[in-house]
């Protein structure tokens, strides 16, 4: 019985490590499923009548909850677009999907090679510290 009492802290540490490894494996399995899904494809085509074309773009949360469903839209050169909606409706997720950095999305984004797209983030980010350090 004394062996169990003496080694209990090591057994607890081992169990915590096992739980972390198991949660890592679960996360890796989820990422593998995402890779098998068809994410947003970003294409460049010329000539185009629109600077940006969305074809069936859908955006979901990581658990599969749909935020934006099958958007078809065209944005002409020089046109400005403002996304408006309540908090949590998927505006930022849609913009991230258009940039190709939101993994839970589907559809096609087609842009003209000369199209410049500017996105102003919801919250500005400036790292803490001096301006010199932030620029460096």
N, C-alpha and C positions, 0 to 999 in steps of 0.2 A: 504494500500500500504506500510505503514511503517513496518508492520509485515514481508513482503517479503524482504525488504531491511535489516532489522535486522537479519533475519534468513538465508539469502543467504549463508553465509559461512558454516553453518551446513548442509544445503541442498546439497552444493557442496561436502562436506566431505562424506555425505551419498551416493551420486551418485558414488563417487570414490570407496567406499566400495562395492557397488553393482557391479560395473564393475570388481573389483578384485575377488569377489565371483563367478561371471559368468565365468570369465576366468579360475578359479580353477575348476569349474564344467565341462567346456569344456575339460580341461586337464585330469580330472579323467575319462571322457567318452572315450577319446582316449586311456588311459591306459587299460581300460576295454576291448576295442576292441583288444588291443595287447595281453591280457591274453587269449582271445578266439582263437587267431591265434596260430599256432603250432611253437614255437621257436625251435632253435637248441637243439636237445637232445644229451647229452654227456653220453656215455655208456662206461663201462669198461668190456672187454671180454678177456678170456684166453682159449686156446692158440691162438696166432695170428701170422701171417707171417709179419705183419707190426706193427710198434709201434703206428702209427696214421693213421686212415683211415677216409676220408671225403666222405660222400654219399649224393649227391644232396644238398650241402650247398649253400644257396643263402643269400645274405646280401642286405638290403634295407635301405634307409634313413627313417626317421620318417614320411615323407609325401608319402612314397611308391615308390619313385624313386629307381630303381634297381642299385646297385653298382657292385655286383658280382652275377652271375647267374649259379646255378646248377653245382658246382664244385664236381668232383669225383677225388680223389687223394689218394695215399698211400705214407707214409713216413716210411722207414725202420729204425730200431734201429741204432743209430750212424750216420745216415744221417743228414746233415745240409741243411736247406732250407732258401733261401733269397727271400723275396717278393720285386719285383722291379716294379715301375710304376710311372706315373705322379701324381702330387698332386691332391687329391680328387677322385682317382679311387677306393678307398675302401680297401686299404691295412690294415690300422689300424682298420677299422671296421671289417674286416675279422678276424683279430687276436683277437679282443674283442669277436666276436661271438664264436671263438674256445674256449675262456676262459669261455663262458657262461654269459657274462655281456653285450652283445649287444642285446636288445630286438627285434629288427627288422630283424630277421633272421629265416631261416628254414633249415631243413635237419638233418643229424646225424653225430656226431663226435664220432668215436669209438677209444679208446686207450687201449693199453695193460696196465695191472696193474703195471708193472715194468717200464713203460715209464716215463721218466723225460722230461718235456718240459720247455725250457727256452725262455723267450721273452724279448728282449731288447727294451725298449720303444723308440719312436721317439725322444722325448725330455726328458732328465733326470730331475727328480724332487728332489730338495733338499729344504726343507722349510727354510724360512729366519730365522736368529738367529744363535746362537752358534751351533757347532757340537754336544755338550753335549745335548742341547735341542732337536735337530733333532733326535738323537739316542734314547732319552728317549721317 
